[in-house]
């Protein structure tokens, strides 16, 4: 079993429109902890990979997930060839978006960058919304991080946080 080594951390301050962490530089598995991402107004959370610190906005994102809202039936969702991976519409006055990501093959230039995720949030209905799934960026080149944004242009309220760990020995 590996141990966690913190690689980088980003904290929302001053209403940024994106929040990103970079520093992936080995073939280890990485763990990303996402805490309290709250939009300035109700908006849909999304993420993209970074390559050389640059956010990738191409149409190469595939995702599949099982969403589990408290006020409705489970929902199976998938999409291919998207410009980002989207999740839920996050409520702007409550607890925000929380998640755990495992990131695989990010540093491997011969493989697609891929990840799994488990999320919880309070969505704008309002209801609690959880889910899990996986995504990949279908470009065989090394990625060094991940970036979050809100699709409708909302900014991040202060104190939202991304913490990237390397799982050493993985």
C-alpha positions as CSV (number, residue, x, y, z in Angstrom):
1,X,0.0,0.0,0.0
2,X,1.3,3.4,-0.9
3,X,1.5,6.6,1.1
4,X,0.3,10.0,0.1
5,X,2.7,12.9,-0.7
6,X,1.1,16.3,-1.3
7,X,2.2,17.7,-4.7
8,X,0.2,20.9,-5.0
9,X,-2.7,22.9,-3.6
10,X,-4.9,25.6,-5.0
11,X,-7.3,27.7,-2.9
12,X,-10.0,30.0,-4.5
13,X,-9.3,33.6,-3.6
14,X,-10.5,36.8,-5.3
15,X,-13.2,35.1,-7.4
16,X,-11.2,33.2,-10.0
17,X,-13.0,31.8,-13.0
18,X,-10.8,28.7,-13.0
19,X,-9.1,26.7,-10.3
20,X,-6.3,24.3,-11.2
21,X,-3.5,22.1,-9.8
22,X,-0.5,20.8,-11.7
23,X,2.6,18.8,-10.8
24,X,1.9,15.3,-12.1
25,X,5.4,14.2,-13.3
26,X,5.5,10.4,-12.8
27,X,3.6,7.3,-13.7
28,X,2.2,7.0,-10.1
29,X,-1.5,7.1,-9.4
30,X,-2.5,10.5,-8.1
31,X,-5.3,11.4,-5.7
32,X,-7.2,14.7,-6.0
33,X,-9.3,16.0,-3.1
34,X,-11.8,18.7,-4.1
35,X,-13.4,20.6,-1.2
36,X,-16.1,23.2,-1.1
37,X,-16.2,24.5,-4.7
38,X,-19.0,27.1,-4.6
39,X,-20.1,29.2,-7.6
40,X,-20.9,32.9,-7.4
41,X,-24.4,32.0,-8.8
42,X,-25.9,28.5,-9.4
43,X,-23.9,27.0,-12.2
44,X,-22.7,23.6,-13.6
45,X,-19.2,22.4,-12.5
46,X,-16.9,21.0,-15.1
47,X,-13.2,20.0,-15.4
48,X,-10.4,19.6,-18.0
49,X,-6.9,18.2,-18.0
50,X,-3.8,20.4,-18.3
51,X,-0.7,19.7,-20.5
52,X,2.3,21.8,-19.7
53,X,0.1,23.8,-17.4
54,X,-2.2,24.7,-20.3
55,X,-5.9,23.8,-20.0
56,X,-7.0,21.5,-22.8
57,X,-10.3,22.8,-24.5
58,X,-10.5,20.3,-27.4
59,X,-13.4,18.0,-28.0
60,X,-11.6,14.9,-26.6
61,X,-13.4,14.2,-23.3
62,X,-15.4,11.1,-22.7
63,X,-17.3,10.4,-19.4
64,X,-19.7,7.9,-17.9
65,X,-21.2,8.2,-14.5
66,X,-24.1,7.1,-12.3
67,X,-25.8,10.0,-10.6
68,X,-27.7,9.5,-7.3
69,X,-30.0,12.5,-6.5
70,X,-32.0,12.3,-3.3
71,X,-35.3,13.5,-4.9
72,X,-35.3,11.3,-8.0
73,X,-34.3,7.9,-9.4
74,X,-30.6,7.1,-10.1
75,X,-29.5,8.4,-13.5
76,X,-27.0,6.8,-15.9
77,X,-25.2,9.4,-17.9
78,X,-22.5,9.3,-20.6
79,X,-21.0,11.5,-23.3
80,X,-18.2,11.3,-25.8
81,X,-16.2,13.9,-27.7
82,X,-17.0,16.8,-25.3
83,X,-15.0,20.0,-24.6
84,X,-15.0,19.2,-20.8
85,X,-16.4,16.8,-18.3
86,X,-19.5,18.3,-16.7
87,X,-21.3,17.2,-13.5
88,X,-24.0,18.9,-11.5
89,X,-25.5,22.4,-11.2
90,X,-24.1,23.5,-7.9
91,X,-26.1,25.7,-5.5
92,X,-24.4,29.0,-4.7
93,X,-25.4,29.4,-1.1
94,X,-24.6,26.1,0.6
95,X,-21.8,23.5,0.8
96,X,-20.6,23.4,-2.8
97,X,-19.0,20.5,-4.7
98,X,-16.9,17.9,-2.9
99,X,-15.1,15.1,-4.7
100,X,-12.3,12.5,-4.6
101,X,-10.5,11.7,-7.9
102,X,-8.0,9.0,-8.8
103,X,-5.9,10.0,-11.8
104,X,-4.2,7.4,-14.0
105,X,-1.8,7.5,-16.9
106,X,-1.5,11.2,-16.8
107,X,2.3,11.3,-17.2
108,X,2.3,8.6,-19.9
109,X,2.7,10.1,-23.4
110,X,1.5,6.9,-25.1
111,X,-1.8,6.6,-23.1
112,X,-5.0,8.5,-22.6
113,X,-5.2,10.5,-19.3
114,X,-8.0,9.0,-17.3
115,X,-9.6,9.2,-13.9
116,X,-12.4,8.0,-11.6
117,X,-14.4,10.2,-9.3
118,X,-16.8,10.2,-6.4
119,X,-18.8,13.4,-5.9
120,X,-21.3,15.0,-3.5
121,X,-23.0,18.3,-3.8
122,X,-26.1,20.3,-3.0
123,X,-27.6,21.1,-6.4
124,X,-29.9,24.0,-7.3
125,X,-33.1,22.1,-7.0
126,X,-32.2,22.1,-4.0
127,X,-31.4,18.4,-3.3
128,X,-28.3,16.4,-2.3
129,X,-26.7,14.9,-5.3
130,X,-24.0,12.2,-5.4
131,X,-22.4,10.2,-8.0
132,X,-19.4,8.2,-9.3
133,X,-17.9,7.5,-12.7
134,X,-14.9,7.8,-14.9
135,X,-13.5,10.0,-17.6
136,X,-10.7,10.1,-20.1
137,X,-9.1,12.6,-22.4
138,X,-8.6,10.8,-25.7
139,X,-5.3,12.3,-26.6
140,X,-2.2,10.1,-26.2
141,X,0.1,12.7,-24.6
142,X,1.2,13.5,-21.0
143,X,-1.0,15.6,-18.8
144,X,0.3,17.4,-15.7
145,X,-2.9,18.5,-13.9
146,X,-6.6,19.2,-13.8
147,X,-8.6,22.4,-13.9
148,X,-12.2,23.2,-12.7
149,X,-14.6,25.9,-14.0
150,X,-18.3,26.7,-14.1
151,X,-19.8,26.3,-17.6
152,X,-22.1,29.4,-17.3
153,X,-19.3,31.7,-16.3
154,X,-19.8,31.8,-12.5
155,X,-16.6,32.4,-10.5
156,X,-15.4,30.5,-7.4
157,X,-16.2,31.8,-4.0
158,X,-13.3,32.1,-1.6
159,X,-11.9,29.0,0.2
160,X,-12.8,26.3,-2.4
161,X,-9.8,24.0,-2.5
162,X,-8.0,21.4,-4.7
163,X,-5.3,19.3,-3.2
164,X,-3.2,17.0,-5.4
165,X,-1.4,14.0,-3.9
166,X,0.9,11.4,-5.4
167,X,0.3,7.9,-4.1
168,X,3.9,6.8,-3.6
169,X,4.6,3.1,-4.1
170,X,1.6,2.8,-6.5
